[in-house]
Amino acid sequence: LVEMDAAEVQLCMDVSVMGTVNVNQAFWPLLHRATDPGRPPPLPTIINTSSEVALANIPAAFTGPYLMAKTAVESMSAVLRNEARLLRDPVRVVVLTPGAMSTPMVADGGSSQFFEQAAARPGTEWRPQLVVGAEAAKQYTRRNTGSADRVAEAVWQVVHSVAPPARACVGVSWEMWLAQWTPSPVLSAAMTLG
């Protein structure tokens, strides 16, 4: 994290966090107007996209900006959900939590690309660990990548549900399910030991 270009960190926060804030703010008036008391369910719904990484809250080395951004989306969604509940006719807020999905980014090595680029940075103190991280990301993606069609199906189900869950998980790996229940000191030790 300390070797990252501040502009890279800012870009991640701008896209994931401020992008979500801006879309929520732009559509809120339209969605809130659609909460006519006479309107039959389902009610209007905001779906904000997080990640299995934020669900598990894994403090993996070198993933700081992504984890920070997706955790912020989770927090923002919880706050917005609670604010919406205070209204007479609330808009529903759901966090969509996908696992690794087969997208162009993953097909182009996006899950390991960051590690590889950082390892190639002149003067990095973490080259060996970044090389190991790149391989671990590739293996994880190979084991756990699912069809992006599953995300589309989950969105359809949430939008058409009379009582959607606060969180809709799609293709979350068993490792991430387990990690969310593992105490943080144990996760940190496991990450450090390799």
C-alpha positions as CSV (number, residue, x, y, z in Angstrom):
1,L,0.0,0.0,0.0
2,V,2.8,2.4,0.8
3,E,4.4,1.9,-2.6
4,M,1.2,2.4,-4.6
5,D,0.8,5.6,-6.6
6,A,-1.8,7.7,-4.8
7,A,-3.6,8.3,-8.1
8,E,-4.1,4.5,-8.4
9,V,-5.7,4.4,-5.0
10,Q,-7.8,7.4,-5.8
11,L,-9.0,5.9,-9.0
12,C,-10.2,2.7,-7.2
13,M,-12.1,4.8,-4.7
14,D,-13.5,7.1,-7.3
15,V,-14.8,4.3,-9.5
16,S,-16.1,2.0,-6.8
17,V,-17.2,4.4,-4.0
18,M,-17.9,7.7,-5.6
19,G,-19.4,6.0,-8.7
20,T,-21.8,4.2,-6.5
21,V,-22.7,7.4,-4.5
22,N,-23.3,9.3,-7.7
23,V,-25.5,6.7,-9.3
24,N,-27.5,6.3,-6.0
25,Q,-28.0,10.0,-5.8
26,A,-29.0,10.4,-9.5
27,F,-31.6,7.6,-9.3
28,W,-32.9,8.3,-5.8
29,P,-35.5,10.9,-6.8
30,L,-36.9,8.5,-9.5
31,L,-37.0,5.5,-7.3
32,H,-38.4,7.4,-4.3
33,R,-41.2,8.8,-6.5
34,A,-42.0,5.2,-7.6
35,T,-42.9,4.3,-4.0
36,D,-46.5,5.1,-4.5
37,P,-48.5,3.7,-1.5
38,G,-51.0,2.1,-3.9
39,R,-48.3,0.5,-6.0
40,P,-48.2,-3.3,-5.6
41,P,-44.9,-5.0,-4.6
42,P,-42.1,-5.3,-5.4
43,L,-40.9,-1.9,-4.3
44,P,-38.2,0.1,-6.1
45,T,-34.7,-1.3,-5.3
46,I,-31.2,0.0,-5.3
47,I,-28.6,-2.8,-5.9
48,N,-25.0,-1.8,-5.0
49,T,-22.2,-4.2,-6.1
50,S,-19.6,-5.2,-3.5
51,S,-17.4,-8.2,-3.6
52,E,-16.8,-11.5,-1.8
53,V,-13.5,-9.9,-0.6
54,A,-15.5,-7.3,1.4
55,L,-17.8,-10.0,2.7
56,A,-14.9,-12.0,4.0
57,N,-13.0,-8.8,5.1
58,I,-9.7,-10.4,4.3
59,P,-6.9,-8.0,5.0
60,A,-4.7,-9.6,2.3
61,A,-1.5,-7.8,1.6
62,F,-1.5,-5.7,-1.6
63,T,-5.3,-5.6,-1.9
64,G,-5.8,-2.4,0.2
65,P,-7.5,-0.1,-2.3
66,Y,-9.9,-2.8,-3.6
67,L,-10.8,-3.9,-0.1
68,M,-11.2,-0.4,1.2
69,A,-13.5,0.6,-1.8
70,K,-15.7,-2.5,-1.6
71,T,-16.0,-2.2,2.2
72,A,-17.0,1.4,1.8
73,V,-19.7,0.3,-0.6
74,E,-21.0,-2.1,2.0
75,S,-21.0,0.6,4.7
76,M,-22.7,3.1,2.4
77,S,-25.4,0.6,1.5
78,A,-26.1,-0.2,5.1
79,V,-26.4,3.5,6.0
80,L,-28.7,4.2,2.9
81,R,-30.8,1.1,3.8
82,N,-31.3,2.5,7.4
83,E,-32.1,6.0,6.1
84,A,-34.6,4.6,3.6
85,R,-36.3,2.6,6.4
86,L,-37.2,5.9,8.1
87,L,-39.4,6.9,5.2
88,R,-43.1,6.1,4.9
89,D,-42.5,4.3,1.6
90,P,-38.9,3.1,1.6
91,V,-36.7,2.2,-1.4
92,R,-35.1,-1.1,-0.7
93,V,-31.3,-1.3,-0.7
94,V,-29.5,-4.6,-1.5
95,V,-25.8,-5.4,-1.6
96,L,-24.9,-7.7,-4.5
97,T,-21.9,-9.8,-3.4
98,P,-20.4,-11.7,-6.4
99,G,-17.5,-14.1,-6.2
100,A,-15.0,-14.3,-9.0
101,M,-16.9,-14.1,-12.3
102,S,-15.9,-14.9,-15.9
103,T,-15.5,-11.4,-17.2
104,P,-13.1,-9.8,-19.7
105,M,-11.0,-8.5,-16.8
106,V,-10.5,-12.0,-15.4
107,A,-9.9,-13.5,-18.9
108,D,-7.2,-10.9,-19.4
109,G,-5.5,-11.9,-16.1
110,G,-7.0,-9.1,-14.1
111,S,-6.9,-11.0,-10.9
112,S,-3.1,-11.3,-11.0
113,Q,-2.3,-8.4,-13.2
114,F,-1.9,-5.9,-10.3
115,F,0.5,-8.2,-8.5
116,E,2.6,-8.7,-11.7
117,Q,2.7,-5.0,-12.4
118,A,3.7,-4.2,-8.9
119,A,6.4,-6.8,-8.8
120,A,7.9,-5.3,-12.0
121,R,8.0,-1.8,-10.4
122,P,11.7,-0.8,-9.9
123,G,12.9,-0.8,-6.3
124,T,9.9,-2.6,-4.8
125,E,10.6,-4.2,-1.4
126,W,8.0,-6.9,-1.9
127,R,8.9,-8.4,-5.3
128,P,9.0,-12.1,-4.0
129,Q,5.7,-11.7,-2.2
130,L,4.0,-10.1,-5.2
131,V,5.1,-12.9,-7.5
132,V,3.6,-15.4,-5.0
133,G,0.5,-13.3,-4.8
134,A,0.1,-13.2,-8.6
135,E,0.3,-17.0,-8.7
136,A,-2.2,-17.4,-5.7
137,A,-4.6,-15.0,-7.5
138,K,-4.4,-17.1,-10.7
139,Q,-5.0,-20.3,-8.8
140,Y,-7.9,-18.9,-6.9
141,T,-9.5,-17.5,-10.1
142,R,-9.0,-20.9,-11.9
143,R,-10.7,-22.7,-9.0
144,N,-13.5,-20.3,-8.3
145,T,-14.6,-18.4,-11.4
146,G,-18.2,-18.7,-12.2
147,S,-20.5,-17.5,-15.1
148,A,-21.4,-13.8,-15.1
149,D,-24.9,-15.0,-16.1
150,R,-25.4,-16.0,-12.5
151,V,-25.0,-12.3,-11.5
152,A,-27.7,-11.2,-14.0
153,E,-30.0,-13.9,-12.7
154,A,-29.4,-12.7,-9.1
155,V,-30.2,-9.1,-10.1
156,W,-33.4,-10.2,-11.8
157,Q,-34.5,-12.2,-8.7
158,V,-33.8,-9.3,-6.3
159,V,-35.6,-6.7,-8.5
160,H,-38.7,-9.0,-8.8
161,S,-38.7,-10.1,-5.2
162,V,-41.4,-8.9,-2.8
163,A,-39.0,-9.2,0.1
164,P,-35.4,-9.3,-1.1
165,P,-32.5,-10.0,1.3
166,A,-30.2,-7.1,2.4
167,R,-27.4,-9.1,0.7
168,A,-27.5,-11.3,-2.4
169,C,-24.4,-13.5,-2.7
170,V,-23.5,-15.1,-6.0
171,G,-20.7,-17.6,-6.5
172,V,-19.0,-16.8,-3.3
173,S,-16.2,-19.4,-2.7
174,W,-16.1,-21.6,0.3
175,E,-12.8,-19.9,1.2
176,M,-14.6,-16.6,1.5
177,W,-17.5,-18.0,3.4
178,L,-15.1,-19.5,5.9
179,A,-13.0,-16.4,6.1
180,Q,-15.9,-14.2,7.1
181,W,-16.3,-16.3,10.3
182,T,-12.5,-16.5,11.0
183,P,-11.2,-14.1,13.7
184,S,-9.1,-11.3,12.1
185,P,-5.9,-12.2,14.0
186,V,-6.1,-15.7,12.7
187,L,-6.6,-14.5,9.1
188,S,-3.7,-12.1,9.4
189,A,-1.4,-14.8,10.7
190,A,-2.4,-17.2,7.9
191,M,-1.7,-14.5,5.3
192,T,1.7,-13.7,6.8
193,L,2.7,-17.3,6.9
194,G,1.8,-17.8,3.3
